[in-house]
Amino acid sequence: MSSATVTCPVCGREQPALARYPDYLCRDCVGRAATADGRSLTLVNTSLSGGFAARYADSGELAEEETVTHIVYVDGIRCHADEGHIGGIVVQPDPTVT
């Protein structure tokens, strides 16, 4: 049995391919999510059934703009963060940026 792999679009780390999220960021890169001005974020589900919120890593306060827009930055790359299909958080490069 062969397992398909892809690389993280930010760091290049090899990871399992997911058909639903072909360009997803690896866990380490998601851990570096930040606001446009560089403030570190923690990306979380809002309940056991899903939902999405971004919180400032240093205070735990809701990062309202990022929670509403779902736009975060990882190593300067504009990304879209959201709840995963079966839970968790998925971050991918923002498809609207070319």
N, C-alpha and C positions, 0 to 999 in steps of 0.2 A: 504494500500500500504506500503510495507516494503522497506526501503532504506538500501542497503548494505554499510558497512563501512569497512575500513582498518585502520591500524595504521601507522603513519609516521615511517619509518625505523630508524630514528635518535633519535627522542624524545619520540615516542610512543603515540603521540596525535592521537585521533580518528578523521577520516576525511572520506568524501564520497569516495566510491570505484569508480575507473575509469578503465574500461577494457583495454584501450589503454596504461595506465601508472599504472600498478599494485603496483609498489613500490615507488611512487612519494613522495617527501619530502613536508612537510607542509610549508606554507608561512613563518612562523617564522624561520624555519631551513634554508630555501633558503636565508633569510635575513642575515644569518651568513656565507654565502659562502666566501671563501678566497683562496688565492694562497697557494701553498705547503709550503711557508715560513711564512704564516699567515697574509698576507696583505689583508684587507677586499676588497670585490668586490661588484659591482652592476651588475646584469645580466639584459640585456635589449634586446628588439627587435630592429632591425636596421631600420625598416620602418613600415608603417602601414600594409604592406603585410607580415610581418614576419621578418625572419633573426635572427641572434644571435650575440651578442657581450658581452664581459666581460669588465668592466671598473673599474679602481681603485676607490674605494669609496671616498678616501681622495682628489683626484685630478681630477677625471673624465676622465683621460687619458685612452686610449685603453690599455687593458692588452692583448698584442698580443698573447702570448703563450696560455693563457686560451681561447681566442677567436678562435684560430686555432684548439687546441686539444679538447676543450669543457670539460677539466678536471678541476674540482674545489674541494675544501675540505670543509666539514662541520663537525665541531667538530672532526677533524682528520680523518674523513671517506672520502675516495676518491669517488667522484661522477662524473657523466656525466650530463652536462647541455646542453639544446638545446631549440629551439623554439618549442612551442606547436603546435599541429595539427590545432587548430583553434585560434592561437594567444597565446600570453603570453610566459612564460618560464617554462619549466618543468625540474626538477632536480631529478635524481634517483641514487642510489648507482651504481658505475661503475661495469657493468656486467663482465668485464675482470679480476676483482680482486676476488680471492677465498680465 
